Structures are given as structure tokens and as C-alpha cells.
Amino acid sequence: MANNRNAVPELIEVLMRVGSVEDGNREVRAELRVHNISLTTDEAVEFSVELDRAVLALDLDGLEIVPKSRHGEPTKQNDVQFEHKMTDERSRQGEISASAEGTLGVQPSASFAAKASGSAGVKVTESITAQQTQSLLRVKARGNLTWEVTEPMIGGGSKPLDDTYLNDDVLCKVRALPGANLLAVKLEAFARKRDLRITPLSKLSRFKFASKNHEKMVGALIAKSLPNQSGNGVVIFSVSEVVIEDDQSNR
């Protein structure tokens, strides 16, 4: 059974469980929910706190990830397809000149025939159209057993995280290492301070930042009020741990 510790579950909540599957491996399933919250300072000023980005980090003891099992793996195709088009165009002047001889029923002059012959040539236009479809992933697998959670930038604007991003989805599959005595899985959800979006709620307060430095200072104070601060600008919001006992598969 998982030991889930969510410091601010109203802002970000992560739940994890590990279950066995038929092939002898185990599935690491996760739930991730993110919503904005409001905090009130000592001066009775209310702020909303949102996340622009969150990171899920997996730590394995006595286990390894099964290849090709990570959720949200942004794999690019090895071959790139494109269309090659050839367009055959005749000039409008050439078509008129070529039909003039049959319509008039007279022999054109040498100069007129030369103009008609030159203008009736074929102009070839070559165009290459390259088209590549890109998948925009909200939960994207990254290196070092991490997953990055963001809202895709569509139309040139970033949006804060909001809603359920994992709902008992398989984050990855794991298998026991030979001879391992202890099998354990730990999943952390954290965000960097720069990915915290802190905004005064003007509907409830007339508060305004005196300057950009004042805004940064207030943001830092609110960020400090959140628990589980680390020394490298990271706020750990959730930790979920599972210890797998009485495992017989690797003995």
C-alpha cells in the first residue's frame, strides 16, 4: 500500500500505486490533479497561486524501468514525409496568340509568328511542400526518470496547470533486478519557484505592486510559506512511496 504525503493537496495532489501484471512486471500507476489556490498574507491581502509547470520524479530501489513503457514518450519518426509538386503553367498571352491564326484564317507576319511562338512556351513551376505532424503532450517523459507536466503553448500564450492530468494511468512498468533484497518505488511531485504564478486578487483587494522588485519580493515571501522547501529553488508538493514486500520473483 502506498504512503501518500501531499503537503498542499488543494494545489497539487499525487497518488501512486504499484500492481503486478501477467508478464511478471509491475505497473506504476499515478493520479495527478492540479488546481489554483488562494493564500492570504498578514496584511489580509489575498493572492492566487498557480503552477505553470510541474515535474514528477521517480526513484527506484531494486527495480528498473521496462523499455518502451514510459508514459508520454515524445518519440520522433525516423522518416520525414513531404510532397513534391510540379505545376505546368501556360501563359495567357501564348494561348491567345496560338488561337489567333486559326480564327483569322490568314498567314501572320514573321514578327507576329515569332511573338506567338515565344509566348506560347511552357513555364514550369516547382514547389516542395513539407508537412510534419507534431504531438503536443501535457505529460512528457524526460531523462533521469522524470516527467514534465505543462499546458501546450497554442496561439502564443502559456496557461497554468488546471485539472486532472493522470487518472490511474500507467506511468511506466518496472521489473526487479536480480538479487535485489528490497523493492521500493518513490514518486515526488515538485515545481521550481520560477514556475509558480502568484497574482493579487483585485476583486477582493485594491493591492498593487509598487514595482517589479516589490512583486518579486512578495512572490518570494509567499513561496516561502509553502512547505518542503529545498535549497535549489524547488518546492516539493507531494511524495508517494511503495515498499514491495514478500517478493519471490527474484529469488
N, C-alpha and C positions, 0 to 999 in steps of 0.2 A: 504494500500500500504506500502511496506517495505521501511525503511530508511536504505540504504546500505552505509557504510563508509569503503572503502578499502584504507588503508594507502599506501601499496605498491602493487597495483594490478598486476604489472608485475611479482612479485614473488608469491603471493598467493591472490586469489580472491574468496570471498564467497558471494553468493546471496541467499536470502531466501524469501519464500512467504508462506502464510497460507491460505488454502482454505477449504470450507465446503464439506462434503461428505454426502451420503444418510443416513447413520446411525445416523446422528446428531453430530458426532465427527468432528474434523478438522485435516487435514493433514499438517504437517510441511515439506515443500519441500525445498531442498537445492541444490545449484550448488557449486562445489569446483574445482578450477583449480590451479595447482602449476607448476611453471617453474623456471629455474635458471636465475639469472640476473647478470650483471656486475656492479661494483662500482669502481670509480677512486678516489684515495686519493689525498692529496695536493701535493704529490711528483710525480704526474702523473703515479702512479703505479696502474694497473688495476687488480681487483680481481673478481672472480666469487663467487656468494653466492647461496648456495643450502640448501635445508631442508632435513634432514634425517627423521624427524618426525613432524607431526602437530597434534593439538588437537582441536576439535570442542566442545564447551561448551554451553549448552542450559540453559537458565534461564526463568522460567515461573512465571507469576503473574496471580492469579485467575484461573489457569489451572493445570491439572495433566496429566501425560502420560497414555495412554490406555495400559493395559497389553498386552504383546506379540506383540507389534507393532514397536519395535526398529529395525532400520536398522543395519545389520551386527552383530546380536547377536550370539556369539560363543557358542552355546548350545551343550553340550556333551551328547551322548546317554547314557542312564542308563545301558543298557545291552552291554556287550563286547563279540563279537563272535570270536571263534577260532576253528581251525581244529585239530582233534586228529587222527593221522595216526598210523596204525600198519603195520609193514613190516615183512613178513615171508621170511627168507633167509635160504637156504641150502648151506652147504659148498661144494666147488667144489670137494674136496677130497672124500667126502661122496658119491657123485653121481658116481664117477669113481669106487670106491670100491664096491658099490652096484651092478653095472653092470658087474663087473669082473667075478662074479660067473656064471652068465648066459652065458657069452661069452666063458669062458674057458671050461665050462662043467665038471669041476672037483670039488671035495669037498675041500674047503680051509682048511688050518690047523687051529687049535684052536686059535693060536696067530693072524693069519690073519683075522679070523672071528671077533675076539674081536676088532681089529683095525677098521674093516669095520663097525661094529655095532656102535662103539663110534663116528666115523667120520660122519656117516650118520644122526646124530641128527639135530634137527631144532633149529636154532638160531633166536630168536625173537627180533627185534629192535623196540623200541617205540620212537616216535618223536611227539612233540607237536609244532604246528606252529600257532603263534598268529599273526593276521593281523588286523590292525585298520587304517581306513582312516581318515586323518585329513584335514580339510578345512583351507586353508590359505586365510585370509581375509585382504584386503587392508584397508577397513574402518571397524573398530571393535568397537562395543558398549562396554563401560566401565561404572564403577559406577559413581554416582554423576552427572548424565545427561551429560556425556561426550562421545566422540567418538575419538579413536586413529587412525591416518592415517599413515601407513607405507608401504614400499615395503617388501613383504615376503623375508626372507633370504633363498635362494635356492642355494645349492652348496657352502655354507660357505662364503658368501660375502653380505654386505649390499649395497643397491643402494639408491641414493637420490630420492626424490619425483619428478615426472615429468609427466605431462599430466592432463587429466580430471578424477576425482575420483567420483564425483557426478554430474549427469546431470539432474536436476529437479527430483531427486529421493526422495521418501518419507523417511525422516529421522526418523519420528515417527508420531503417532497420539496422539492428545490431546483432552481433554474434560473439560468443565467448571466445577468449583467447585460450590456447592450450595451456593447461596447468594453472589457470587463474584460481586463486582461493576466494577472492571477494569480487562480486559483480555488483556494480553500482552505477547509477545514472543521475547526473545533476543538470538541471536546466535553469539558467539565470536569464532574467529579462532586465535590461538596463538601457539607459539613454545618456547621452552626453549633454552637459549643461547647455551647450550651444543649440541643441535640438529641442529645448524647452521654449515654448512660445507663451510669454506672460503678458497679459493685456489688462489694463484697468477697465472695469465695467462702468462705462459712463452713465448708464441708465440708473445706477444706484449711487453714483458718486460724481462729483464735479472735479475729481482729481485730474491733474495734468502734470506730465513730467516737465521739470524746469529746464532740462537739457538732455542731450543724448547720454552724457555721463551719468546723470541722475537716473535715467531709465535703466542703464546697465547696473547701477548700484542697487536699485530696488529689485531688479531681477535676480541679482546675486543673493540678496538677503532672503528672498522667497525661496530660491533654490536651496539655500542652506537649511531652510525649515523642513525640507523633505528629508526623510530618513535614509540611512545606509549610504552616506557619502563616502567616496573614495578619494585618494589623493591625486588622481589623474583626471579630474573633471568628469567623473562618471557617477551617475545616481543609479543604484541597484534597487529596482522596484519589487522584484519577485524572485524567489528561489524555490525550486521544487526538486526533491531528492527521492530516489527509489533505491533501496538495497534489495537485491535479489538473493533470497536465502534458499538453502537446500537444493542447490543446482547440481544435477547429476550428469549433465550432458558433457562436461569436460573432465570427467574422472575415469 
